[in-house]
Amino acid sequence: MLAPRRLWHNITLFDGRTLQPVPMTIAVIDDRIEQVCPTTDAAGLEGEVMQVGGVMTPGLIDCHTHLVFGGQRADEFEQRLEGASYEDIAHAGGGILSTVRATRAASEDELHAQARPRLEALLRDGVTTVEIKSGYGLTTEDELKMLRVARRLGRELPVRVQTTFLGAHALPPEFKGNADGYIDLVCHEMIPAVAAAGLADAVDVFCEGIAFSVAQSERVFQAAQAHGLPVKAHAEQLSNLGGSALTARYKGLSADHIEWLDEPTVKAMAEAGTVATLLPGAFYTLRETRVPPIELLRQHGVPMAVATDGNPGSSPIFQLTLMLHMACTLFRLTPQEALQGVTTNAAQALGLQQQTGRIAPGLAADFCLWDIDAPNELAYAVQPGRLVERVFNGGVHKA
C-alpha cells in the first residue's frame, strides 16, 4: 500500500534555486517529494493538508563544520585582539594543536556530550544536513574516535550527518619537522582504517603554508581516491598556494575559504564542477580583509556554498542563518545567492545534489517553514528562533 500523500498549499516557495512567482503546492509521499506545482493546478490532488500558507525553503545544509572537538580557545581569541595573528598562534603551538591536546584527552562520551548541544543549535536554526570533520585527533585512533562520535550524533538526532576525514589538518607535535612522515601515516594507515570502518564520506586536507604543501596534499588525494573517497580542501585561505587548483584537477567536491583564489583557478573549478565554499564566520572572526573573488565566481558559473565553519578557534559560531547575513554584508552576495549557498550549492559541495538541497520531485522531503513574509528576511535580520516548523524525511515534524 502507498503511504498517504501530504500536502502544503499556497506556499511562498524558495525551491533552492529561485523564488517561485506564484503560491505553490508541495506533495509528499513517504519520505520523498512527489510533486511541486502552482496551487492553482493542484485541485485534483488528494491527501492530508498539512498547512495552508507560509514561507518554505529546503532544509538548510551546513556543508563545512568541525563540531566534534574538546576544550575551547577563548584565550586565543583574546590574544588575537591583542595583536597576535592566526599564524603567530599556530607557530607558538596553539591554534589547532591546542584543540588536538584537548580532543585526545577527551573520551568518546565526553566529545559527544560537548558536540551534541552545538548540533542541536544548528537544528533549531533549520539545518537538516550537516557535514562534520575530524582533524583534531591526528592519530589513527583519535581520528576514528571523532568520526564515531559524528556518526553517533547522526543516529541520535533528526539530521543527515556527512562525515569527512581531515587527518591532514595540522602537523602533530610528535612529527615536528617530519611532515612527509606524517603524510605517510595519513595515507598508509589512517585513510585505509577510516575506509575499512566506513566512517567517512570524503577526505579533506588543509593545503596552506602553516599546514601541508600541494605535493603533500596530492598524496592524500591519491590515497583517498584509491579507497573510493571523494576529496575536498581547505585552500587559499591565507595565501595563493595552489590547493584549489589541485582540488579541481582531482574533481574535488569543494575548495573552502578561497579568499586568495585567482581567475585561472576559478576557471578550473568551473570546468571540474568544484564548489567554492565561502566561510564568512572565519573571515569575520580572524578579521580578514581579502574578500573571496565573488564576481569572478559569478562570471565563470562556479557554485558558491555558504557554511559556518563551526570550530573552536577561527569560527566559534553555530548559527547558519547568521552566515546568510554575513555572506551578504561581508561578501556582497545577494540574499538569493546566500540561500542557494546553504541549500542547492551546499548539497553539491557534499555530493548530495541528487538527494537533497532542493524542493523538487524525487528528492528527500527536507524542508523548513518559516515565520517570515519572504525568504530574503532570513539573510536580512539576525534573529534566532524564527523557525516555526521543520519537516524532515517526508513531513515528520521536528519541533
PyMOL commands that set and color helices and strands:
alter all, ss='L'
color gray80, all
select helices_A, chain A and resi 39-41+74-81+86-91+96-105+108-124+140-156+173-175+179-197+214-226+243-249+263-272+280-285+294-299+320-331+335-341+344-349+377-380
alter helices_A, ss='H'
color red, helices_A
select strands_A, chain A and resi 5-13+24-29+32-38+48-52+55-58+60-62+127-133+160-168+202-207+233-235+254-257+275-278+304-306+367-370+387-392+396-398
alter strands_A, ss='S'
color yellow, strands_A
deselect
rebuild
show_as cartoon
